Amino acid sequence: MPAARLSVVVTRRLPEVVETRMKELFDVELRDPDTLMTREELVAAMRRADVLVPSLNDHIDAPLLAQAGDRLKLIANYGAGVDHIDVATARQRGILVSNTPGVVTEDTADMVMALILGVTRRIPEGLAEMQAGKWQGWSPMSHLGGRIGGRRLGILGMGRIGQAVARRAQSFGMQIHYHNRKRLRPEVEQEVEATWWESLDQMLARVDILSINCPHTPSTFHLLNARRLKLMKPTAVIVNTSRGEVIDENALTRGLRAGELAGAGLDVFEHGHEINPRLRELPNVVLLPHMGSATLEGRIEMGEKVILNIKTFADGHRPPDQVVPGML
């Protein structure tokens, strides 16, 4: 007699090809319509499922896990970041957690370069002028931005995405600097001609553009606080595609409004989709709705990793992308 198929609940809609494959393999419950689950719905889902497939906006904390019951055995997160999941509490309750690392590396690095160019070349300002029908023709001094070739790029967090950003920036002729918990191997540094700074403060004072590519952890919360932002040049630009909590958003807004920073390109925000309205008013800021990994190819690859993690677990083995508390 064949073994019963795992019961899987998915909290948001996924690419059709991913959902189709899940239906072939598991007893899957898909989310329709594509709306965020309430806490009550999440609790109910965890009680009736062997596997929960949440995404970034599903906050699975200790109080929620305490109501999960005994059936749930795996949280197969759809995404690389797991700061929205209390992994330690899940482990204590015998629930494994997996994620999808490495999938969004290239797409996110592409977006970093798009934001750097968008801010330094004032692309949104030009676009808004064209769409409003206000362009009066070319003139030598209009829409002047800055050349990125030769500029110092500081990368905060030199993991997969940080290194992918470095490779792209190198092809633009930028000078690569980075701060990381651990220095890279010499051969990796040499490949992208990167300079390591043990002191974040010293690096911030010297770079022209800062790309934030580190995860949100207790140690990185407000890592870019008011004091550190004031260390940067008034001509410097900040780009963030990682987690909004890494920057003190109010301090950043004050610095931009006071002319202490030249601009910012932000794909993530400290309070999710609730953005400081004073930040939205600034012409030297490019704001995107968390689009860094938003390619169809990337979303499908994420789904394939989720399926592999669930299938491996169903076969009685450790999911290949199991998250261990303290590993991120």
N, C-alpha and C positions, 0 to 999 in steps of 0.2 A: 504494500500500500504506500503510495507517495506521501511524503511529509507535507503537512499543511503549510500553505504559503504564508509568509510573514504579512502581518497587517501593517501598512505604512500610511501615515497621514502626512500630506504635503500642505504647508501653510499658505503658499502663494502659487500662482500659475507659473509654469515653466515652459520652455520651448516645446512645441508639439511633439517633436521627435523624441524628446526626453520623456515626456508623459506617456507616449505610446509604448516606449520600451519598458517603463515602469509597470504599466498595465499588463504587459506580457509576462513579467517576472514575479510580481507581487500582488497581493490583495490591496490595491492602492486606493486611497480616497483623495481626490484632487480638490483644489479650492476653486469654487465657482459661485459667485463672482470673485474677481481678483481683488479682495479687500483684506486689510489687516485684521487678524484675529484678535478678539478681546481676550483678556486674561481668563475669563470664564470659559471661552471656547478653547483656549490652549490647554487648560486643565482637563476639560472633557476629552480633547484629542489625545493627551498623554495617557489618560486612563483606558482608552479603548485601542491604543496602538502598541505594537511591538517596537516600531521605529517611528520617530518623529523627524520630519525634514523641515526645519525652520530656516529662516533667512535673517538678514541683519536687523530688521525692525522687531523681531520677536524677542522680547526680553525675558529670558528664562533664568530667573533668580532663585535663591534658596526657598523663599516662601512658596513659589510656584511649584518647585520640585517636591516640596513636602506634601503636596496634594496629588502627586502623580500616580500614586498607587504602586502596585508591584508588577504590572505587565510590561511597562516601558523598559527596554533594555539597551536601546541605541538612539542617540540624537545625531543624525547624519546631517550636519549643517551644510546648507547650500551657500558656500562662501568660505574664504580663507580666514577672515577675522572671527574670533570667538569671544570677544570681550563682552558680548551681550548674553553669554551663557556662563553660569556659575559652574565651571568645569570641576572644581574641587568637590562641591556638594553633590554633583551628579555622580562622581566617582564613589563617594561615600555611600551613595544609595545603590551602587552596583550598576549604574548606567554609563555606558561608554559614550564618548563624544568623538566624532570625526569631522574633518573639514576638507576643503578643496585647495590645497596650497599649489602655487606655481602656475595656475591656469591663467590668472589675470595679469601676469608680469608684463608681457609685451604691450598689451592694450593700455594698461595704466601708464607705462613709460611713454607711449605715444601721446597720451593726454597731457602728461607733464610738459612735453615739448610744445604741444598746442597752446597750453596756458602761458608758457613763457613767451611765445611769439605773440599771443593774443594781447598780453599786457604791454610788452615792450614795443610792439608795433602798432598799438592802439586800434586793433582790428574791430572790436565791438563799437567803438566810437564812429569809425568810418562806416560800418554796416548800418548803425542807427541813422546816420546822416543820409545815406542813400535811400533807406526805406522810408524816411520822412520826406523825401523829395527836396532836400535842402542843399544839395551839392551845387555849388556855383562854378565848378570847373577847377582845373589844376592850378596851383600856385606854388612857388618855390618853398615857402615857409609854412604851408598848411600840413597838418597831420604828421608832424615830425615825431618819429619815435626814436628808438636806439638800436644800434647794431649789436647782436649777441656774440658774434665772433670776437674772440679775445677777452671776453668777460670771464670773471671768476664765478664759477658755479659751486656753491656749497651744497652738499648732499647730506642731509641728516637721516641716517639709517641706510647702511650700505649692504642690504640684503639683496634678494633677487631683483626687486624692482629698482632699488638704488643703483645697482650695477647696470641694469638695462638702460636707465636714464643716463648714466655715465657714458655708455657706448654711443648713444645717440648724440649727446652733447659734444662728445669728442669729434664727431663728424661735422659739427657746426663750428669747429674751431674754438670751443670754449676751454678754459683751464679748469680742471676738475679737482675739487677739494672735498673732503668728507670727514664726518665725525661719526663714530660707531662705537658700540660697547667694546668690541674687539677689533684690533687692526686686521686688515685682510692679509692673506698670504702675499709675499713679495711678487710672485708671478701674476697675481690678479691685479695688484696695484700697477704693475708695469704695463699690463695689457691696455688699461684705460688711462695711463699716465696720471694716476690720482695721488694727491698729497693728503696724508692722514694728519688730522689735528686731534691730539689727546684732549685739548681744552675746547669745548664747544664755544665758550665765550670768545676766545681768541679767533676762532674761525669766523664767527658771526661778524666780528668787527672788520673783516677783510674781504668778504665776498660781495659780489654785485647782485647775485640772484641766489636765493635759498630754496631748495626743493626738499619738502618734508616727506620722508618715506619710511617712517618708523611706526610701529603699532601703538595702540593706546593701552598702556599699562599704568598701574599706580605710580611708577617712576617717571613716566612720560607725560602725565597729566599736567597741563600748563607748563610744559618744558620751555616753551616760548612765552615767558611771562613778560610783564611790563619792563622789568629791569633788562632782560636780554634783548627785547625789541629795541630798546634805546641804544644798545651797543652797535646796531647796524647803521650803515651809511644812509643818509637821507635820500640817496639815489638808488637804494637797494629795492629789490622786488622779492616778494615771498610767494611761493606756489605750494599748495597743500592738496594732495590727492590721497592722503592716508586716513587720518582720523581727525575730526575737528577739535577734539578735546586736547590735542597736543598744544594748541595755541589758545592763549587767553584772548578770546574774540573781542571783548570790550576794549582791552588794551590795544589790540591791533587796530580797531576802528578809530580809537583816539589818535594813535600814531599816524594813521593815514590822513585823517582829517587835519592834523596839525602840520602836515608836510614833513614829518620825521621819517617817512618811508615813501618811496616813489609809486608803489602799486602792489597789488596782490591778485593772484589767480587762485580761486578757491573752488574745489569740487566737493568739499565736506565742511561741516559746520559743527560748532560745539554743542548746539542744542537741536540736532537733527534738522528738520525742515523749518524750524523756527529761527529765522535769521534776523540779526540786529537790523532794524529798518534804517538806521543811520549808515550801515555798511552798504545797503542797496542803493543809496543815493549817490555814492561816489563814482565819478566818471573813470577813475584810474583803477577800478576793481572789476575783474571778470568773475562772475558767479555762475556756476553750473550745478545742475541738480543730481549730483553724485553719478556722473556719467563715465567715470574713469575706466570701468571695466565693461561698459555697455556695448559690446559687440555680439552679434548673433553667434559667431564662432566661439567666443569665450563662454557665453552662457550655456551653449551645448556641451562644451568640454567640462564645465562645472557639473552639469547634470550627469555626465558620464562618470565623473569621479564619485559622485554621490551614489550612483548605482553600483559601482565597483565596491565601495565601502560596505553597502548593505548586502550585496551578494556574497562577499567574502565573510561577513559576519554570519549570514544565513548558513554558510557552509561549515561553520564552527571554528573559524579562524579570526585572528585579530584583524580589524580593518586596517588596510595599508596606511591610511591617513589618520590614525587614532591620535587624539590630542591628549597629552599628559599634563596635569596641572603644573604650571611653572615653566613649561617648555617654550612659551611664546614671549 
